[in-house]
Amino acid sequence: MGTPAPAELISPRSPRVAAARRLARRNFRTKERRFIAEGPQAVREAVEHRGAGGASTLIELFATVEAAERYDGIIEAALEAGARVHYASDEVLAEVSQTVTPQGLVGVCHFLDSPFEEILAARPKLVAVLAHVRDPGNAGTVLRCADAAGADAVVLTDASVDPYNPKSVRASVGSLFHLPVAVGVPVEQAVEGLRAAGVRILAADGAGEDDLDAELDAGTMGTPSAWVFGNEAWGLPEETRALADAVVRVPIHGKAESLNLATAAAVCLYASARAQRAPGGCRSVTPS
């Protein structure tokens, strides 16, 4: 099939290039409610994702001629979805991209976070709450783990990193487009809302009083659950741990000092997912 080479490339001085470049900064992303998605996987997910009114999340796409030929299906889908497609030089792609070696496709997307109230109204069974996560790569990876484990939503509190940070978007490997994400929710509000929706609150902490294996053996993991994950360096503060129904540690059976945040999140989320899928799983902890 193939996409024909355009007559001309977008100018590096174009206002569209400048606008896309500014989205590297959080204040501009927040003001415009737009973010950058890089590479064929993320752009494909953006094209397919539908926001309010059924419109594609992708607004516009910058593509090198080589990438347009290689990923002609994505280009055609973007055009059919109503996105503007700008053909660009490698230099322009380097300007709007946040990676050292851009993959030739950079999309500008609408924000897609969901109101926290909508997440609660859907009666979620498994939720990841990022309470004090500051590293964008970790945030994106936990989001990816939550998606893989079949979680119903991810909540980022007001003390956590912006999930639209380019590094976070890349680390999610498309999962940002797969499940509801609430942003900027105070941790107390997140806990209170989820508990009122019948969700058990589990704080993941290496010094937790409760052992994950013991919780599984006791059969308490089959309830609707929200895992609260803390800062990469210092974990969860005492006031956040005090909000939880249980503070759970992942047991270390070998000689490793600890697990990093994303690995611990994957273990916790999959433990809940397996328990909930077992016979008798997902019993509500409060009346509907």
Backbone bond lengths (Angstrom), bond angles and torsions (degrees), N, CA, C in turn:
res aa  C-N    CA-C-N  psi(-1)  N-CA   C-N-CA  omega(-1)  CA-C   N-CA-C  phi
1 M - - - 1.458 - - 1.520 108.31 -
2 G 1.337 119.54 -76.65 1.454 122.41 172.97 1.508 112.74 79.52
3 T 1.339 115.13 146.63 1.451 121.80 177.53 1.511 108.76 -105.70
4 P 1.326 119.65 124.35 1.457 120.58 -178.10 1.511 112.15 -64.51
5 A 1.321 115.57 148.51 1.462 119.93 178.86 1.524 109.40 -66.70
6 P 1.334 118.16 137.58 1.450 120.84 -179.05 1.519 111.20 -73.75
7 A 1.338 115.54 160.66 1.466 119.67 179.89 1.519 110.97 -67.55
8 E 1.318 117.93 -34.07 1.460 119.76 -179.30 1.513 110.35 -150.12
9 L 1.323 115.13 157.34 1.456 121.72 179.78 1.521 109.01 -97.26
10 I 1.327 115.47 154.83 1.458 119.93 177.78 1.527 109.66 -64.70
11 S 1.299 116.40 141.60 1.460 121.35 -178.13 1.523 110.65 -72.23
12 P 1.323 117.23 140.22 1.467 119.65 175.07 1.521 112.18 -59.05
13 R 1.335 117.25 -21.98 1.464 121.62 -179.41 1.521 112.91 -92.96
14 S 1.317 116.71 6.62 1.465 120.27 179.94 1.532 111.08 -63.58
15 P 1.325 117.16 141.48 1.471 120.02 175.00 1.526 112.36 -58.98
16 R 1.342 117.75 -28.30 1.465 120.69 179.02 1.528 110.56 -66.67
17 V 1.329 116.06 -39.22 1.467 120.60 177.42 1.518 109.85 -66.10
18 A 1.324 117.05 -44.73 1.462 120.71 179.74 1.522 111.21 -61.88
19 A 1.335 116.70 -41.21 1.464 120.64 -179.72 1.528 111.25 -64.76
20 A 1.322 116.62 -41.12 1.461 120.15 178.66 1.525 110.80 -67.20
21 R 1.325 116.52 -39.26 1.457 120.41 -179.40 1.531 111.29 -63.14
22 R 1.333 116.88 -35.79 1.471 120.57 -179.05 1.525 112.54 -65.66
23 L 1.331 117.38 -21.44 1.463 120.26 -177.46 1.523 113.05 -70.17
24 A 1.313 116.85 -3.34 1.472 119.69 172.36 1.525 110.56 -68.44
25 R 1.329 116.67 -18.60 1.469 121.36 -177.42 1.520 110.53 -102.80
26 R 1.321 115.22 135.29 1.467 120.66 -173.85 1.526 112.35 -61.39
27 N 1.327 118.15 -39.40 1.459 118.74 -177.08 1.528 111.34 -63.32
28 F 1.337 117.33 -35.62 1.459 119.77 177.24 1.524 111.10 -73.02
29 R 1.335 116.79 -38.10 1.470 118.95 176.86 1.530 110.20 -60.40
30 T 1.320 116.23 -44.58 1.456 120.44 -178.49 1.524 111.21 -65.74
31 K 1.318 116.58 -41.89 1.460 120.67 -179.64 1.527 111.70 -64.47
32 E 1.325 116.48 -44.64 1.460 121.24 -176.70 1.525 113.25 -87.50
33 R 1.342 116.15 -15.09 1.465 122.29 -173.38 1.527 110.55 52.91
34 R 1.315 114.04 47.07 1.455 122.30 177.92 1.523 109.14 -137.00
35 F 1.331 116.26 154.67 1.457 120.68 178.41 1.519 109.57 -147.14
36 I 1.335 114.52 168.69 1.459 122.30 -177.79 1.529 110.54 -99.52
37 A 1.338 115.92 134.78 1.466 122.35 171.70 1.519 107.67 -121.76
38 E 1.326 116.77 125.35 1.463 121.41 -173.46 1.520 112.16 -112.73
39 G 1.334 115.26 144.08 1.450 121.31 174.27 1.520 112.69 90.01
40 P 1.332 116.59 160.29 1.478 120.86 -175.16 1.519 114.14 -62.18
41 Q 1.341 118.17 -38.43 1.459 119.63 -178.13 1.518 111.09 -64.05
42 A 1.331 117.15 -50.84 1.465 120.83 -177.83 1.524 111.01 -65.44
43 V 1.328 117.34 -41.52 1.464 120.29 -179.12 1.525 110.24 -65.46
44 R 1.317 117.49 -41.51 1.470 120.67 177.83 1.533 110.85 -59.55
45 E 1.345 115.74 -43.67 1.465 119.59 178.98 1.528 110.36 -64.40
46 A 1.333 117.20 -38.76 1.466 120.88 -179.79 1.517 111.29 -64.76
47 V 1.327 116.83 -39.96 1.465 120.79 178.59 1.529 110.01 -62.25
48 E 1.318 116.62 -43.16 1.465 120.87 -174.76 1.524 112.78 -77.66
49 H 1.341 116.60 -26.31 1.469 119.81 -178.02 1.525 110.09 -70.85
50 R 1.308 115.66 137.50 1.457 121.06 -179.72 1.521 110.30 -116.21
51 G 1.321 115.53 131.01 1.442 121.38 177.85 1.513 111.60 -98.07
52 A 1.335 115.05 -153.21 1.458 120.35 -179.41 1.525 110.11 -60.19
53 G 1.320 115.53 134.88 1.455 120.25 179.36 1.505 114.18 78.43
54 G 1.332 117.65 3.40 1.449 120.91 177.89 1.513 115.13 82.59
55 A 1.343 117.68 7.03 1.466 120.77 179.97 1.525 110.44 -77.48
56 S 1.314 115.99 148.91 1.461 120.91 177.13 1.524 110.29 -63.84
57 T 1.326 116.00 144.36 1.463 120.85 176.78 1.531 110.99 -68.20
58 L 1.322 117.37 -26.36 1.463 120.96 -179.58 1.530 110.18 -75.17
59 I 1.333 116.19 128.08 1.465 122.21 179.88 1.519 110.49 -98.32
60 E 1.322 116.09 -49.85 1.461 120.12 179.00 1.518 109.77 -149.47
61 L 1.330 114.67 160.66 1.452 121.01 -173.61 1.520 109.61 -136.88
62 F 1.340 115.46 130.22 1.457 122.29 172.41 1.518 107.48 -102.69
63 A 1.337 116.84 129.23 1.463 120.49 -176.98 1.521 110.47 -141.80
64 T 1.325 116.15 137.61 1.458 118.53 170.26 1.523 108.19 -73.28
65 V 1.328 117.12 159.48 1.461 120.49 179.33 1.525 109.99 -61.20
66 E 1.319 116.46 -41.19 1.469 120.12 179.51 1.526 110.92 -61.27
67 A 1.356 117.18 -44.65 1.459 120.30 179.69 1.524 111.15 -66.90
68 A 1.335 116.28 -36.72 1.462 119.85 179.04 1.519 111.54 -62.72
69 E 1.322 116.80 -36.17 1.457 120.73 177.52 1.525 111.22 -72.72
70 R 1.326 116.24 -39.08 1.470 120.42 -178.19 1.528 111.27 -71.68
71 Y 1.326 116.13 -38.66 1.465 120.80 -176.70 1.524 110.02 -114.39
72 D 1.320 116.63 49.10 1.462 120.55 -175.50 1.520 112.50 -61.69
73 G 1.340 117.04 -29.31 1.460 119.84 177.47 1.517 112.02 -64.42
74 I 1.328 116.69 -38.91 1.465 120.70 178.31 1.526 109.91 -67.26
75 I 1.337 116.45 -41.63 1.467 120.19 179.05 1.528 110.32 -60.53
76 E 1.320 116.86 -45.99 1.456 120.31 -179.13 1.530 111.05 -64.40
77 A 1.335 116.20 -40.65 1.471 119.44 179.12 1.523 110.64 -65.00
78 A 1.342 116.46 -38.63 1.466 120.12 178.98 1.522 110.68 -63.65
79 L 1.321 116.06 -44.04 1.465 119.91 179.26 1.528 110.85 -64.54
80 E 1.316 117.00 -42.03 1.465 120.73 179.36 1.526 111.32 -64.56
81 A 1.349 116.14 -30.79 1.467 120.71 179.74 1.525 111.90 -80.18
82 G 1.327 117.58 -3.58 1.462 120.98 177.55 1.510 115.01 92.01
83 A 1.339 117.90 9.37 1.462 120.25 179.26 1.529 110.71 -79.41
84 R 1.309 116.54 147.83 1.459 120.87 172.53 1.523 108.53 -76.61
85 V 1.300 117.78 135.22 1.463 121.64 176.89 1.527 108.21 -114.45
86 H 1.343 115.39 122.22 1.463 122.02 178.65 1.521 108.50 -111.76
87 Y 1.312 117.71 123.08 1.456 120.51 173.93 1.519 107.99 -84.22
88 A 1.324 115.53 136.18 1.459 119.47 -169.01 1.517 111.12 -140.65
89 S 1.317 115.05 157.45 1.457 121.32 175.10 1.529 109.72 -76.77
90 D 1.325 115.48 167.14 1.463 119.84 176.36 1.524 110.68 -60.47
91 E 1.327 116.23 -34.10 1.466 120.28 -178.87 1.527 110.96 -65.51
92 V 1.327 116.34 -41.45 1.457 119.59 178.62 1.529 110.31 -66.81
93 L 1.338 116.95 -42.96 1.466 119.74 177.67 1.527 110.97 -58.90
94 A 1.326 116.73 -38.59 1.464 120.25 178.40 1.520 110.87 -64.58
95 E 1.333 117.32 -32.68 1.461 120.65 -179.96 1.522 112.24 -70.58
96 V 1.321 117.85 -41.42 1.469 120.20 -176.61 1.523 112.19 -89.35
97 S 1.324 117.35 -13.58 1.453 121.63 179.31 1.523 110.50 -88.33
98 Q 1.329 115.40 156.27 1.465 121.05 176.82 1.529 111.91 -111.73
99 T 1.344 116.98 13.17 1.446 121.03 178.77 1.517 110.61 -108.97
100 V 1.323 115.89 156.76 1.463 120.77 179.68 1.520 110.62 -68.91
101 T 1.315 116.63 -38.53 1.466 121.39 179.58 1.528 109.16 -123.42
102 P 1.341 118.27 86.60 1.469 121.34 -179.60 1.533 111.18 -58.92
103 Q 1.342 115.22 149.16 1.463 120.82 -178.75 1.522 112.81 -94.65
104 G 1.335 117.20 13.36 1.455 120.71 173.52 1.504 116.53 90.78
105 L 1.327 118.10 -7.30 1.458 122.25 178.84 1.522 109.18 -130.70
106 V 1.324 117.49 125.48 1.461 122.37 176.04 1.517 107.90 -134.19
107 G 1.320 116.41 120.03 1.457 121.09 -178.51 1.512 112.32 -106.00
108 V 1.316 116.48 146.73 1.463 123.43 170.96 1.518 106.91 -104.19
109 C 1.339 116.54 125.57 1.460 121.36 -171.16 1.526 111.81 -125.80
110 H 1.327 115.13 152.35 1.454 120.85 169.63 1.535 109.70 -68.97
111 F 1.333 117.34 147.63 1.449 120.33 167.22 1.527 108.53 -55.84
112 L 1.327 116.04 148.08 1.465 119.25 -177.92 1.519 113.49 -131.56
113 D 1.354 117.19 14.97 1.462 118.60 -178.84 1.533 110.67 -66.99
114 S 1.328 113.69 152.89 1.464 121.98 -176.55 1.521 110.30 -104.06
115 P 1.325 118.53 145.79 1.465 120.15 172.39 1.527 110.21 -59.72
116 F 1.316 116.48 138.49 1.455 120.98 -179.36 1.527 110.71 -57.84
117 E 1.332 116.57 -35.92 1.469 121.00 -178.74 1.534 111.31 -62.39
118 E 1.322 116.66 -34.86 1.469 119.53 178.30 1.524 111.23 -67.97
119 I 1.316 116.11 -37.60 1.465 120.05 177.68 1.519 109.89 -63.18
120 L 1.332 116.99 -44.00 1.469 120.50 179.35 1.524 111.25 -64.87
121 A 1.336 116.62 -39.74 1.461 120.27 -177.89 1.519 112.30 -64.19
122 A 1.347 116.59 -24.27 1.463 121.07 179.86 1.527 112.42 -80.64
123 R 1.344 117.68 0.55 1.477 122.96 179.42 1.521 111.15 52.28
124 P 1.332 117.58 64.95 1.467 120.48 -176.69 1.517 112.26 -66.16
125 K 1.326 114.88 150.49 1.464 121.16 177.93 1.526 112.47 -104.07
126 L 1.344 116.55 -25.65 1.463 119.45 -179.83 1.527 108.14 -144.82
127 V 1.333 115.72 123.44 1.460 121.84 -176.07 1.524 109.24 -135.48
128 A 1.320 116.70 140.30 1.469 121.91 171.43 1.517 107.70 -104.65
129 V 1.326 116.79 126.53 1.464 122.59 178.43 1.523 107.91 -112.50
130 L 1.313 116.44 116.92 1.468 121.46 177.67 1.516 107.13 -95.26
131 A 1.342 115.15 102.72 1.464 120.35 -169.27 1.519 113.89 -88.68
132 H 1.306 118.05 -36.82 1.464 120.44 -177.48 1.529 109.84 -144.16
133 V 1.318 117.01 34.37 1.458 121.16 -176.76 1.521 108.88 -83.06
134 R 1.321 117.18 122.47 1.460 121.31 -173.50 1.527 113.34 -109.14
135 D 1.319 118.40 -20.10 1.463 120.73 -177.34 1.527 109.41 -88.07
136 P 1.339 118.70 121.84 1.463 120.04 -176.74 1.525 113.58 -63.21
137 G 1.331 117.01 -35.00 1.456 119.37 177.95 1.516 111.56 -63.45
138 N 1.327 116.91 -41.17 1.462 120.39 177.54 1.523 111.11 -65.64
139 A 1.329 117.01 -41.40 1.457 119.95 179.86 1.523 110.92 -60.43
140 G 1.333 116.56 -45.20 1.456 119.94 179.00 1.517 112.58 -64.77
141 T 1.333 116.43 -37.53 1.461 120.06 -179.50 1.527 111.32 -69.61
142 V 1.343 117.33 -39.66 1.465 119.84 177.04 1.521 109.91 -64.59
143 L 1.328 116.47 -38.91 1.460 119.97 176.90 1.530 110.25 -60.59
144 R 1.318 116.31 -41.72 1.467 120.78 177.64 1.526 110.92 -63.35
145 C 1.341 116.82 -42.02 1.468 120.80 178.17 1.523 110.88 -62.65
146 A 1.340 116.16 -41.97 1.465 119.98 179.47 1.522 110.84 -62.33
147 D 1.307 116.42 -42.01 1.461 121.37 177.60 1.524 110.30 -61.60
148 A 1.329 116.81 -47.08 1.464 120.85 -178.41 1.523 111.91 -63.54
149 A 1.339 117.02 -34.53 1.461 120.74 -178.66 1.528 112.33 -80.21
150 G 1.331 116.57 -4.49 1.459 119.65 179.22 1.512 114.15 83.88
151 A 1.336 117.12 23.39 1.464 120.11 178.57 1.525 110.16 -62.99
152 D 1.318 114.83 155.10 1.468 120.86 -178.92 1.516 112.67 -88.20
153 A 1.333 117.49 -20.71 1.461 119.97 -177.51 1.521 109.82 -169.16
154 V 1.330 114.17 162.83 1.458 122.93 171.26 1.518 107.50 -127.33
155 V 1.327 116.26 135.63 1.461 121.75 178.79 1.523 108.19 -119.71
156 L 1.326 116.47 124.71 1.458 121.59 174.38 1.518 108.26 -106.30
157 T 1.323 116.99 122.28 1.455 120.00 -177.71 1.522 110.49 -77.15
158 D 1.326 115.05 172.70 1.453 120.13 -179.04 1.522 112.80 -68.70
159 A 1.333 117.93 -8.75 1.463 121.38 177.61 1.527 112.06 -97.00
160 S 1.329 117.06 4.53 1.464 120.56 -176.38 1.524 111.70 -106.83
161 V 1.315 114.20 169.40 1.456 122.68 -177.33 1.532 111.05 -68.17
162 D 1.322 115.72 160.49 1.457 122.75 176.53 1.531 109.53 -73.77
163 P 1.339 118.71 120.76 1.472 119.82 -179.68 1.526 112.72 -68.42
164 Y 1.340 117.54 -12.95 1.456 121.23 179.12 1.527 112.49 -92.05
165 N 1.322 116.81 2.49 1.461 120.35 170.31 1.533 107.57 -55.04
166 P 1.336 118.38 133.37 1.475 119.07 -176.79 1.527 114.16 -52.58
167 K 1.325 117.11 -36.70 1.465 119.90 179.76 1.527 110.62 -67.54
168 S 1.324 116.96 -37.70 1.459 120.89 178.01 1.527 110.98 -67.38
169 V 1.331 116.31 -42.19 1.461 120.22 178.91 1.526 110.17 -61.15
170 R 1.330 116.69 -44.53 1.480 119.65 179.30 1.517 111.16 -63.82
171 A 1.340 116.96 -42.14 1.466 120.10 -177.32 1.524 112.09 -66.91
172 S 1.327 117.31 -24.88 1.466 119.38 178.83 1.526 111.86 -75.11
173 V 1.329 117.76 -15.82 1.467 124.01 177.58 1.540 111.27 48.90
174 G 1.312 116.28 45.49 1.452 120.65 177.33 1.510 114.94 93.29
175 S 1.326 118.28 -14.98 1.464 120.19 -176.36 1.525 112.24 -67.30
176 L 1.326 117.75 -22.31 1.461 120.57 176.00 1.525 110.92 -55.10
177 F 1.336 117.00 -29.16 1.460 121.85 -177.78 1.524 113.31 -90.21
178 H 1.336 118.10 0.10 1.462 120.59 -170.33 1.521 115.03 -101.65
179 L 1.319 118.59 -24.04 1.461 119.27 -175.41 1.525 109.95 -142.66
180 P 1.328 117.61 156.11 1.461 120.07 -178.40 1.530 111.56 -61.67
181 V 1.321 115.17 138.47 1.464 121.89 178.59 1.522 107.85 -130.05
182 A 1.323 116.52 123.50 1.463 121.77 174.45 1.519 108.36 -102.70
183 V 1.319 116.53 141.77 1.464 121.63 -173.01 1.525 110.10 -125.89
184 G 1.345 115.69 141.05 1.459 121.29 172.08 1.511 115.61 74.50
185 V 1.335 117.69 26.21 1.464 121.39 -179.34 1.529 108.97 -87.92
186 P 1.329 119.74 124.79 1.466 119.74 175.06 1.523 110.78 -56.26
187 V 1.329 116.77 140.54 1.464 119.65 -173.13 1.518 111.99 -59.56
188 E 1.341 117.55 -37.91 1.465 119.36 179.22 1.521 110.75 -63.74
189 Q 1.323 116.80 -40.96 1.464 120.60 178.44 1.526 110.99 -65.35
190 A 1.319 116.39 -39.76 1.461 120.24 178.96 1.522 110.73 -61.68
191 V 1.331 116.22 -47.44 1.461 120.60 -178.36 1.528 111.07 -65.15
192 E 1.327 116.80 -46.92 1.462 120.14 -178.20 1.528 111.26 -62.58
193 G 1.341 115.80 -43.51 1.458 119.22 -179.17 1.513 112.47 -64.78
194 L 1.325 116.82 -44.56 1.457 120.34 -179.23 1.524 111.27 -66.82
195 R 1.329 116.81 -40.22 1.463 119.02 179.15 1.532 110.44 -64.41
196 A 1.316 117.05 -40.52 1.461 120.33 178.42 1.528 111.57 -65.14
197 A 1.335 116.56 -25.02 1.464 121.17 177.91 1.527 112.25 -85.92
198 G 1.329 117.03 8.09 1.460 120.73 176.43 1.511 114.77 88.35
199 V 1.337 116.71 22.59 1.465 121.28 -176.37 1.528 109.89 -106.84
200 R 1.316 116.27 132.20 1.465 122.13 176.82 1.528 108.67 -80.05
201 I 1.321 116.40 135.61 1.463 122.07 -176.21 1.523 109.90 -98.89
202 L 1.332 115.91 118.39 1.462 122.30 -179.59 1.526 109.00 -116.95
203 A 1.318 116.96 119.98 1.458 121.29 176.39 1.518 108.75 -92.74
204 A 1.330 116.91 125.07 1.465 120.87 178.32 1.516 108.72 -88.06
205 D 1.321 115.74 120.13 1.465 120.05 -177.09 1.520 109.30 -151.76
206 G 1.332 116.39 132.75 1.459 120.46 -178.00 1.513 113.64 -62.46
207 A 1.331 116.82 -20.60 1.464 120.68 178.70 1.525 111.25 -105.69
208 G 1.328 117.26 21.45 1.459 120.57 -177.41 1.515 113.54 -64.14
209 E 1.341 114.73 149.95 1.466 119.97 -179.74 1.525 111.89 -71.66
210 D 1.323 117.17 -28.01 1.462 121.61 -175.89 1.525 110.61 -103.27
211 D 1.314 115.46 139.63 1.455 122.28 -178.73 1.531 109.49 -95.42
212 L 1.329 117.14 134.69 1.455 120.92 -177.97 1.522 111.59 -58.62
213 D 1.328 117.30 -42.76 1.466 119.93 178.21 1.522 111.33 -60.70
214 A 1.345 116.12 -41.47 1.464 119.88 179.99 1.525 110.81 -65.61
215 E 1.325 116.25 -38.23 1.472 120.01 177.36 1.534 110.56 -62.10
216 L 1.323 115.51 -42.94 1.463 119.44 178.60 1.526 111.08 -64.31
217 D 1.327 116.45 -43.97 1.465 120.22 179.88 1.521 111.73 -64.23
218 A 1.334 116.72 -32.72 1.462 120.68 -178.52 1.519 112.48 -79.23
219 G 1.330 117.03 -9.67 1.455 120.66 178.65 1.514 114.66 77.00
220 T 1.333 116.70 20.80 1.468 119.70 -177.13 1.526 113.03 -92.56
221 M 1.326 117.71 -2.56 1.461 120.55 -174.09 1.528 113.11 -90.06
222 G 1.322 117.55 -2.94 1.453 119.75 -177.45 1.512 114.54 -82.47
223 T 1.328 117.42 -5.23 1.456 120.62 -179.94 1.524 110.70 -77.59
224 P 1.345 118.82 158.91 1.465 119.95 169.78 1.527 108.90 -55.30
225 S 1.319 116.42 131.34 1.462 120.75 -171.37 1.514 112.37 -137.61
226 A 1.333 114.17 148.09 1.459 121.61 170.78 1.520 107.63 -122.53
227 W 1.318 116.21 122.77 1.459 121.62 177.02 1.524 109.06 -93.12
228 V 1.324 115.89 127.62 1.466 121.55 178.92 1.524 107.93 -103.24
229 F 1.334 116.07 119.85 1.462 121.96 -178.65 1.525 109.66 -110.47
230 G 1.332 115.61 141.52 1.454 120.72 -173.71 1.508 114.56 -107.71
231 N 1.312 114.42 -162.44 1.455 121.94 -176.42 1.522 111.38 -67.28
232 E 1.333 115.89 146.98 1.460 122.34 -177.19 1.524 112.66 -61.48
233 A 1.329 117.17 -34.05 1.465 120.90 -174.63 1.520 112.92 -95.25
234 W 1.342 116.90 -44.61 1.466 118.53 -173.17 1.516 114.54 -117.82
235 G 1.308 117.73 9.52 1.461 120.39 173.68 1.518 113.09 70.50
236 L 1.314 116.01 -143.11 1.462 122.15 -178.43 1.522 110.70 -101.90
237 P 1.327 118.08 136.10 1.464 119.40 175.08 1.519 110.95 -68.15
238 E 1.317 116.03 158.98 1.458 121.46 -175.77 1.530 111.72 -58.11
239 E 1.342 117.16 -38.41 1.461 118.71 -177.94 1.528 111.77 -67.07
240 T 1.332 117.69 -27.74 1.462 119.93 176.42 1.522 110.33 -78.56
241 R 1.326 117.27 -41.62 1.469 119.52 176.64 1.526 110.84 -58.89
242 A 1.337 116.22 -36.12 1.464 120.09 -177.43 1.526 112.33 -66.64
243 L 1.328 117.65 -19.29 1.457 121.17 179.13 1.522 112.66 -77.65
244 A 1.331 117.34 -18.03 1.463 121.33 -171.91 1.520 112.15 -82.57
245 D 1.325 114.97 156.97 1.463 120.92 173.18 1.524 110.89 -77.12
246 A 1.324 117.16 -27.75 1.461 122.12 176.58 1.520 108.39 -153.58
247 V 1.326 116.31 144.12 1.471 122.39 175.07 1.522 106.26 -108.65
248 V 1.322 116.21 113.35 1.462 121.93 -167.20 1.525 110.90 -114.59
249 R 1.324 115.55 134.25 1.467 120.83 175.60 1.519 109.87 -106.86
250 V 1.319 116.13 145.19 1.457 121.31 171.91 1.523 106.85 -82.53
251 P 1.325 118.74 122.24 1.461 119.54 -176.54 1.529 111.72 -66.18
252 I 1.312 115.39 141.08 1.464 122.11 176.02 1.522 106.98 -104.49
253 H 1.326 117.19 106.31 1.459 120.77 -176.51 1.530 111.87 -88.50
254 G 1.312 116.98 -19.29 1.452 120.35 178.51 1.517 111.53 -103.07
255 K 1.321 116.66 -150.50 1.463 121.56 -175.06 1.523 113.43 -101.21
256 A 1.324 117.40 2.37 1.463 119.66 179.12 1.520 110.21 -62.30
257 E 1.322 115.66 142.26 1.463 119.57 -179.86 1.523 111.29 -67.88
258 S 1.346 116.02 -40.46 1.457 120.48 -176.92 1.517 109.57 -167.35
259 L 1.317 115.99 177.88 1.460 122.54 173.55 1.525 108.72 -109.77
260 N 1.343 116.55 148.00 1.454 117.05 175.27 1.531 109.33 -74.32
261 L 1.320 115.03 169.30 1.457 120.24 -173.05 1.517 112.69 -57.16
262 A 1.325 117.87 -50.63 1.461 120.80 -174.99 1.524 111.35 -63.74
263 T 1.331 117.34 -39.79 1.464 120.26 179.60 1.519 110.83 -65.88
264 A 1.322 116.63 -44.72 1.460 120.23 178.51 1.522 110.94 -62.81
265 A 1.335 116.62 -39.80 1.462 120.25 178.80 1.527 110.98 -62.61
266 A 1.332 116.41 -42.27 1.457 119.90 179.32 1.527 111.07 -61.78
267 V 1.334 117.02 -43.96 1.469 120.93 179.93 1.533 110.58 -61.81
268 C 1.336 116.26 -46.48 1.468 120.53 -177.40 1.528 111.76 -65.56
269 L 1.309 116.53 -46.75 1.457 120.49 -176.94 1.528 111.29 -65.75
270 Y 1.320 116.78 -40.16 1.461 119.21 179.04 1.525 111.65 -70.50
271 A 1.334 117.14 -32.60 1.466 119.60 176.43 1.525 110.06 -61.80
272 S 1.334 116.35 -45.14 1.461 119.98 177.99 1.528 111.07 -65.91
273 A 1.328 116.36 -43.11 1.464 120.05 -178.46 1.524 110.83 -59.95
274 R 1.336 116.96 -43.05 1.468 119.22 -179.44 1.523 110.91 -67.37
275 A 1.344 116.12 -43.06 1.464 119.09 -179.06 1.525 111.24 -64.33
276 Q 1.326 116.50 -37.66 1.463 119.70 -179.30 1.515 112.36 -69.61
277 R 1.321 116.65 -26.71 1.465 120.30 -179.86 1.525 112.86 -87.62
278 A 1.311 116.45 -7.36 1.463 120.70 178.14 1.530 109.64 -75.23
279 P 1.334 118.27 159.76 1.463 120.38 177.09 1.523 111.20 -54.94
280 G 1.322 116.68 129.98 1.462 120.76 -179.25 1.505 113.71 83.63
281 G 1.326 118.47 4.75 1.463 121.42 -178.75 1.515 112.00 -75.07
282 C 1.317 114.55 167.99 1.479 123.57 177.54 1.515 112.64 59.07
283 R 1.319 116.28 43.32 1.456 119.69 170.98 1.527 107.79 -78.50
284 S 1.303 117.45 133.35 1.453 121.12 -179.32 1.524 110.17 -69.19
285 V 1.339 116.76 142.19 1.445 119.99 -179.95 1.540 111.40 -89.56
286 T 1.352 116.01 -10.37 1.472 119.81 176.27 1.517 107.64 -136.33
287 P 1.314 116.99 156.42 1.468 119.35 177.55 1.509 111.27 -60.89
288 S 1.332 117.52 145.08 1.468 122.17 177.92 1.519 109.33 -69.96
